[in-house]
Amino acid sequence: MTEERENRRTIRSFVRRAGRLTPSQERALSELWPLYGIEHSDTALDFAEHFGRDAPRTLEIGFGNGETLVEQARLQPDHDFIGIEVHEPGVGHCLLGIHEAGIQNLRLMSFDAIEVLRQQIPESSLRRINLYFPDPWPKKRHHKRRIVAPAFLDLCARALQPGGTLHIATDWDNYAEHIEAALAQAPDFVLQEHSRHDGDQPLDRPRTKFERRGLLRGHKINDWIFTASK
Ligand SMILES: C[S@@+](CC[C@H](N)C(=O)[O-])C[C@H]1O[C@@H](n2cnc3c(N)ncnc32)[C@H](O)[C@@H]1O
C-alpha cells in the first residue's frame, strides 16, 4: 500500500455510541471476554495459538449483535471465526451467544477493524472476510466515513489467501453503487457473484439484524462475493 493511500484513511467508519449494557452483557464482558476475547495489540496474531489448531479462517467486520456470526460458526465447526466490533453491547451480546451455543471456534476483538487488519492480521491468513451491512453513512458529507475505500480493500486483499473471498452486503442503493465502483477499481479483486434481492437470495449467509431492519423499510438487498485474485 502506498503511503498516500494509508494517510488518506484517518477518518473512522464508526462513532462510538454510548449504548447501555444490560446486566447480563456486563457480566459477559467481565466473565466471558477472558475466554473468547483477543486484546488489541500492535503485533501480529498467532491464530494457531488462540484456537489451539490450524483451520480455515473467516473474519467478520462489524458483526453488530453477533447473531449471524455465532450461527455461521455453529454451522461450520471445522472452520475458525474471528469477529471485530467496536460497539460494547454488541460484543456482550455475542459473548452470550458463543456461551449458549457452546462453540470453541469463535474469538472476538473490540477495536477499529482497520487498525486490526493493519497491525494484527497476518498476510494471507484468511479464507474469507464478511462485511455485512456496513454503516451506510447516507449523507454526502459523510461518504468519506464509509469503510469500503481503497485503503480498506488493500488491507483485505493482503489478509486474504490467494483465491480467498470478500463477502459484502448492503441495503442502501447509494452505498451499493459506491461499493461496485470501489471494487471495480480494486486491483486485487474480481467479482465472483452478485445478487440483488428482497431478503430471499442472500449469498451464503444467514439473515442479519440490520438486513431485517432494511427489509422493513422496503429496501432492496445487494450481496456480492469478490475473489482475491493475487
Ligand atoms: C450497520 S451495523 C451492521 C451490524 C451487523 N453486521 C448486521 O448486519 O446486523 C455496522 C456495525 O459495524 C460496526 N463498525 C463500523 N466500523 C467499524 C470498524 N472500523 N471496526 C469495527 N466495527 C465497526 C459498528 O459498530 C456497527 O455495529
The ligand as an SDF file (V2000), in Angstrom:
LIG
                    3D

 27 29  0  0  0  0  0  0  0  0999 V2000
  -24.9990   -1.1990   10.4880 C   0  0  0  0  0  0  0  0  0  0  0  0
  -24.2070   -2.2050   11.6640 S   0  0  0  0  0  0  0  0  0  0  0  0
  -24.4020   -3.8600   10.9860 C   0  0  0  0  0  0  0  0  0  0  0  0
  -24.2580   -4.9310   12.0310 C   0  0  0  0  0  0  0  0  0  0  0  0
  -24.4010   -6.3780   11.5190 C   0  0  0  0  0  0  0  0  0  0  0  0
  -23.3580   -6.7140   10.5680 N   0  0  0  0  0  0  0  0  0  0  0  0
  -25.7730   -6.6110   10.9170 C   0  0  0  0  0  0  0  0  0  0  0  0
  -25.8560   -6.7470    9.6820 O   0  0  0  0  0  0  0  0  0  0  0  0
  -26.7390   -6.6860   11.6720 O   0  0  0  0  0  0  0  0  0  0  0  0
  -22.4840   -1.8650   11.3500 C   0  0  0  0  0  0  0  0  0  0  0  0
  -21.5930   -2.2580   12.5360 C   0  0  0  0  0  0  0  0  0  0  0  0
  -20.2290   -2.0680   12.1680 O   0  0  0  0  0  0  0  0  0  0  0  0
  -19.5180   -1.6090   13.3000 C   0  0  0  0  0  0  0  0  0  0  0  0
  -18.3060   -0.9250   12.7880 N   0  0  0  0  0  0  0  0  0  0  0  0
  -18.2680    0.1350   11.9530 C   0  0  0  0  0  0  0  0  0  0  0  0
  -16.9990    0.4620   11.6660 N   0  0  0  0  0  0  0  0  0  0  0  0
  -16.2140   -0.4140   12.3540 C   0  0  0  0  0  0  0  0  0  0  0  0
  -14.8050   -0.5630   12.4710 C   0  0  0  0  0  0  0  0  0  0  0  0
  -13.9550    0.2520   11.8060 N   0  0  0  0  0  0  0  0  0  0  0  0
  -14.3320   -1.5530   13.2510 N   0  0  0  0  0  0  0  0  0  0  0  0
  -15.1960   -2.3800   13.9140 C   0  0  0  0  0  0  0  0  0  0  0  0
  -16.5420   -2.2770   13.8410 N   0  0  0  0  0  0  0  0  0  0  0  0
  -17.0440   -1.3050   13.0630 C   0  0  0  0  0  0  0  0  0  0  0  0
  -20.4960   -0.6860   14.0000 C   0  0  0  0  0  0  0  0  0  0  0  0
  -20.1870   -0.5470   15.3720 O   0  0  0  0  0  0  0  0  0  0  0  0
  -21.8340   -1.3980   13.7700 C   0  0  0  0  0  0  0  0  0  0  0  0
  -22.1730   -2.2400   14.8500 O   0  0  0  0  0  0  0  0  0  0  0  0
  1  2  1  0
  2  3  1  0
  2 10  1  0
  3  4  1  0
  4  5  1  0
  5  6  1  0
  5  7  1  0
  7  8  2  0
  7  9  1  0
 10 11  1  0
 11 12  1  0
 11 26  1  0
 12 13  1  0
 13 14  1  0
 13 24  1  0
 14 15  1  0
 14 23  1  0
 15 16  2  0
 16 17  1  0
 17 18  1  0
 17 23  2  0
 18 19  1  0
 18 20  2  0
 20 21  1  0
 21 22  2  0
 22 23  1  0
 24 25  1  0
 24 26  1  0
 26 27  1  0
M  CHG  2   2   1   9  -1
M  END
$$$$
